[in-house]
Amino acid sequence: MTDSIESITILGGRSKSGSPEDVNLRLVPGHLVAVVGPTGSGKSRLLADIEYIAQRDTPSGRCILINDQPPAPELRFAWGRKLIAQLSQNMNFVMDATVAEFIAMHAECRDTRFEEAGLANLIDSVVAQANRLTGEPIVSDTPLTALSGGQSRALMIADTAILSDSPIVLIDEIENAGIDRRQALDILVQNQKIVLMATHDPILALLAHSRIILKSGGIADVLRSDEGESELLEELQKADAAIMAVREKLRRGERLGSAAFKIS
């Protein structure tokens, strides 16, 4: 069902004051979109509209098209539909299983059948991807309940990229996850997901192919980065790399001086 998803389109509704949104935004696999705006501006409402595949029947009045058409009822309302995956700010497990057992169960739920060697390779692949995102490595025989919040989120991002057939991924403030946020986005985009992320992080916003600007509960604009913003992104990434280097020194228990912070 989800193999044929070629695009989603956001058609504007109205802001909290009733002002119309002049929006017709078409997104295709591999597209990364930042959703930005102050707290209370309507970022979560927009993500919810996409998750519900709204048809002018939510408070915003927006309409979401799939492959340029309104979705069939069985796609929109089917129990356990696989069209959209959502990664929330807080993600912790309560399941009494190991990381490897969880991945194996998810593979079975997705109707993915493997020989024993193939399943082992799949588990190794998901764990390896997750370990690209988190500082403290995840081991396949670790109980899920022993994972930190950052490790849990890293595992779910890797699982979504490799195992989930959901072509659309919604992310709420990935900068708060305690993981390598750029690597996380790269993994999802490389696996041809359509990714929409609500963020306050200027680096993530400038990394996106486009960004949706929310004000007063409505979409005020849709912007694409220009040459000047690309230059700013390069400078911000250098500063971010310097901060990350200081952070790693702190984690290793090293003393810090003014020379520890160098932007190259």
N, C-alpha and C positions, 0 to 999 in steps of 0.2 A: 504493500500500500504506500509506504513512504519512499520507495525507490524512485518514483516518478516526480518527486518534488523538485521543480526547476526554479521556483521563485515564491516569495511571499510579497504582498503589497500592502502597505499601510495607507488607508484613505482617511483623511482628516475628519474629525467630528467637531467638538466645541470645547472651549475652556470652561473653567468654573463659572465665569461670568456670562457664559452663553455666546461668546465671540466665536465665529467659525474658524476652523483650522484650514489653511490653504495648503494641503499636503497630499501628495501622491508619490509615495516612496517605494520603489521596487527593489528588492534585495535578492541576490542569487547566492548559491553555495560558494563558500570561501570569503563571503563578505563579513567584515567586522564593523559593527556600529556602536558608537558610544552614545549613551543617553545621559545628558548632563543638565544640571539645574540645581538651584538651592533646595534645601530640605523643605518638603511640602509642596514642591512645584509640580508633582504629578508623575515622577519617574516610575514609581511602583504601579501606578494605575496603567501606564502605557504597557509595561511588561505583562500585567494581568490581562489587558485587552488582547495581547498577542497570544498568551497562554490559552485564553478562552476562545480564540479565533472569533473575536467579537463581530457581530453582524448588526451594528447599530442598536444593540440591545444591552449596552452597559452605560454607566453614568456619563462617559465621555462621548457617546454616540459614534465612535469610530467603527470602521469596517476593515476586516483583514481578509484579503484574497489569497487563495492558494492557486498557483499557476494561472494567475490573472482571472480566476473565477471564484465565486462564492463556494465554500467547501460543501461537499455532500454531507447530509446529516450523519451518516455512519462514520465519516471521518472526524466530525466535530464532537460527537457525543459518545463514540464507542468507548466502552469500559477498557481502561488500560491502553488507550491509544498511544502510539509511539512517535507521533509527529513532533512533540516538543519536550525537551528536557530542561529542568530548571535547577540551578545550583544556588542555594541560599547562602546568606552570610555565615550562619552557624550550622555545622554539620557534624553530628556525633552518632556513633553506632550504639545500639543496645542489643544487637544480635549476638548470641553465643556461638561464634564461629571464628575461624581464622581468616586471614586475608585470602589465602588460596581457596578455601571452601566458599567464601563469598563470591569470588570471581567465577568459580566453577558453577555455582548455583545460578548466577546471572546469565552465564552462557547458555545454560539449559533453559532458563526462562525465555531467552531470545530465540529458542528453537535452533540453537547452534550446536551441531553434533561434532564431536571430536574423538579420534582415537586417543589413547592415554598419552602418547608422546605429543600429539597436537595440542591437547589440553594443557600439558605442562609448559609447552612453548608459549601458549596464550597467556597463562598466568605469569610467566617470566616477563613477557612483553608489557603487560599492564603494570606490573610492579616496577619495571625499569623506567617506564614513562613517568610513573608517579614519583620516582626518586630523582627525576630531573627537576622536580618542582619543590622538593622539601629538603631542608638542611639535614635532619636526622633520618637516615635511611629506613625504609620500610622493609621488613623481612616477611616472606610469604607465610611463615608459620606463626606470625604474631597474631594474638587475639584482636579482633576488631575493637573491642572495648578498651584495649591498651593503647590505641592510637591517639595521638594528640589531635587537637582541632585542625591544625595545619596539615598533618598527615592524612586525616580523614578526607579533607577537601582535595588534596593532591590525588588520593586514590580515586575519588569519584570523578575528577576531571579526566584522569587517564582512562577510567572505565567508560565514561561517556564518549570519549574520542574513539576508542578502539572497539568496544563491544556494543554500545548503544546504536541503534539504527535511526534514532531521532535526528532529523536533518537540521532542526532549529534548536539552539541552546540559549537560554536566558540566564544571565549572571547578575547577581546583586552585590555590588561593591567587592570585587575580587581583591582590591588592595588591602582589605582587612583580613585576608585569609591566612597570612603567615606563610605564603608560598612565593615562588618565583613567578610573578604575575605575567611577565612577558612570555616566558616559556609556556605557561598555561594557555595563553591565547594562541601562540604559534601552533601548539599541538592540535587545538580545535580547528583552526583555520586550515591547517595542512590536511586535515581529515575531511575537508569540504563541508564543514558545518556553517550555517548562517548564525552568527553570534551577535547578540545584542547584550550590552553590559551597561548597567547603571553605575556611574563612577564619579568621584570627585577628584580623581588623580589626573593632573594635566598631562603626564606622559602617556597614560593609557588613552586619554581622549585624543591626543595628537597621533597616536599609533593607528587609530581607527581609520577606515576608508572614508567614513562620514560620521557626523555627530548630530544628534537630534537635540535641539535646545528646548527645554521645558520652562514655561513661566506661567504662574497662576493657573496651574492645572491644564494648560494647553500647549500644543506644539507651536512655538514661536518662530522657529526657523530650522532648516537643515543645511549644514555647512560641510564643505570639503576642505581639507587642509591645503594651503597654498605654499609657495616657495618660502615665504618668510616664516611660516609656522614649521616647515621642515627644518629650517636652520635652527629655530628655537628648540625643537625636539632634540636635535643633536647635542645642543648645549645642556639641556636638562638631563639627558641620558648620561653625559659625562659626570655631572654633579651627582646623579643617582648612583653611579658606579663607585664614586668616591665614598658616599655615605654607606653603601653596602660593604665596602672594604673595612671601614671603621667598625661596622656592626659585627663583621666576622672576627675582628680582633677582640672585641668585647666578649664574644661567645667563647673564644679560646682562652679568656682570662688574662689577656695581655694589658699592660699599662698603656695609656694613650697620652700623647702630647700633641702640640699644634702641628707637628710634622706628619701626623697620622692622616690628616685630611689633605689630599692632593688631587686636584682636578687636572687631568692630562688630556 
